[in-house]
Amino acid sequence: MVYVDPKNLGYKPFYQRWLQGKKKQETLHDNLKDLYQKYFPIMMDRIFEGMTGDEELAEPLQFITPRTNVNLIEQLTILIDSILPEEIDQAPQDFSALEKLFLFCLTWSCGGALVEKDREVFDQFMHQQAQTMLPHCLYDNVYDIKTQKLDFWDRRVAEYVPPADGRYASILVPTMDTTRYSWLLNQIVSLKRPVLFCGDSGAAKTSTVYYAFSQLSSDNYVFLTVNFSSRTTSSDF
């Protein structure tokens, strides 16, 4: 077996290999190739090196948990695959529509695990690079594959329904955060890929996961809850 370190090989071969699977739809393949060249390299330079495209350097962006460029591009391809229709011929053909999809996935692959203060920096940089009309904040918008447009997350927040068992611990009021994070979780789960939520204590990670799991079909999924604490060891688990 020959092993090549990612820092020597780079992230481009991963995207090229993934792009080979889109060759059946030439327009889609070419558009995804152009969008990668337009956005991804400059985003990697901005995130990891602090390069803004000007002569002055800025501070690199900070992640909640360590990430690599290969990890980010893998997450980008997973999100794109989770949104594109199974029939590749039904995928968006218009470059502008596909660009919105690409920017949405870029936001949540490269910018999803950024600390709060750097999310705004990331969003502003994305707006500077895009040559199309974008909403004020990309984090507040979701790509709708049916309309091929960006729409506000808050329009998808479900109405609150009291728990059937009446238990206080079962109460979960849907918010924009629980809606978007559970949607992202379900998109990735649909491809049978692992998901890790990271964030500060009290950020509603557990509640969001419970909300997402409550929407899954009980005929196809069973989930087991295991409580951990600071004293839980791997052997205990």
Stockholm file with secondary structure:
# STOCKHOLM 1.0

chainA/1-237         MVYVDPKNLGYKPFYQRWLQGKKKQETLHDNLKDLYQKYFPIMMDRIFEGMTGDEELAEPLQFITPRTNVNLIEQLTILIDSILPEEIDQAPQDFSALEKLFLFCLTWSCGGALVEKDREVFDQFMHQQAQTMLPHCLYDNVYDIKTQKLDFWDRRVAEYVPPADGRYASILVPTMDTTRYSWLLNQIVSLKRPVLFCGDSGAAKTSTVYYAFSQLSSDNYVFLTVNFSSRTTSSDF
#=GR chainA/1-237 SS CCCCCHHHHCSHHHHHHHHHTTTTSHHHHHHHHHHHHHHHHHHHIIIIICBCSSSSBCCCCCBSSCCCHHHHHHHHHHHHHHHSCSSGGGSCCSHHHHHHHHHHHHHHHHSTTBCHHHHHHHHHHHHHHCCSCCCSCGGGEEEETTTTEEEEGGGGCCCCCCCTTCCGGGCCCCCHHHHHHHHHHHHHHTTTCCCCCCCCTTSSHHHHHHHHHHTSCTTTCCCCCCCCCTTCCTTTC
#=GC SS_cons         CCCCCHHHHCSHHHHHHHHHTTTTSHHHHHHHHHHHHHHHHHHHIIIIICBCSSSSBCCCCCBSSCCCHHHHHHHHHHHHHHHSCSSGGGSCCSHHHHHHHHHHHHHHHHSTTBCHHHHHHHHHHHHHHCCSCCCSCGGGEEEETTTTEEEEGGGGCCCCCCCTTCCGGGCCCCCHHHHHHHHHHHHHHTTTCCCCCCCCTTSSHHHHHHHHHHTSCTTTCCCCCCCCCTTCCTTTC
//
